[in-house]
Amino acid sequence: MPARDQAELVLVHSPLTGDVTWGPVADVLRARGRAVSVPSLTQALGGRGPYYPKLLATAAEQTGPPRPHVRPVASLAPVIPVVPAAPVVLVGHSGAGPLLPALRERLAAGRRPVAGTVYADAQWPHPGQSWLQVVPEDLRAQVVALARDGQLPPWDQWFSEEVLAEELPDPEVRAWFRAGVPRLPLAYLEERAPGADVDPDHSRSAYLRLSPTYEETAMRAEAIGHRVLRRTSHHLGLVTDPEGTADAIEKLAHGFAARRNG
């Protein structure tokens, strides 16, 4: 059973990939007794936009329910104390990064305290700007050119087979991963992210760098006071090394708990 003082871990996948990305890590953490939620965001990208509100609503709905508040009853003696809602730690991978600040605010407004936020090889939040506005110009041009009738091919088809095979060398694992990657509307990448900012208390946010590609983002987070944990892995290391990724997440979550209880 999970310890009473442990936060629930909410593993948020990038909208560009499927929730299967977090599956192996979630299995490891649950085997260790952690409470884990893995919201599936894919359905939120169907139909017309705006997409960010649908993604946030879906993530919040699929996060485990808070502990019920027990209200004091005047006729009872002694008075039954109010049980506080269990805190959560948000962990977002890759393109989930821009969702996390607004998701933190939404959960907190629903009386679900967020003990901390972990950006795992994630894009740094860009409130008020779209994905296409913040990525390098060559990537922007490449992605726009891939669109057909407003739809993009699955993310794993944005680059050569060799690139994906380098990160997921096992053909069976690669096929399993690809089966969960959705098609995306180009309009999602054109949509401005919510105006929510990263938690102003830098001690409640951390960056887990998995690949050298995200070193610049990790350095940016570090420069403004966020904790950074670096692993020698790759962008999809959460699929190929779930134990090591789970260790890193638990280490960062323990840091949030220590601060909360200190």
Buried (B, 14 or more C-beta within 10 A) or exposed (E): EBEEEBBBBBBBBBBBBBBBBBBBBBEBBBEBEBBBBBBBBBEBBEEEBEBBBBBBEBBBEBBBEBEEEEEEEEEEEEEEEEEEBBBBBBBBBBBBBBBBBBBBBBBEEEEBBBBBBBBBBBBBBBBEEBBBEBBEEEEBEEBEEEBEEEEBBBBBBBEEEEEBEEBBEEEEBBEBBBEBBBEBBBBBBBBBBBEBEBBEEEBBBBBBBBBEEBEEBBEBBBEEEBBBBBBEBBBBBBBBBBEBBBBBBBEBBEBBBEEBEE
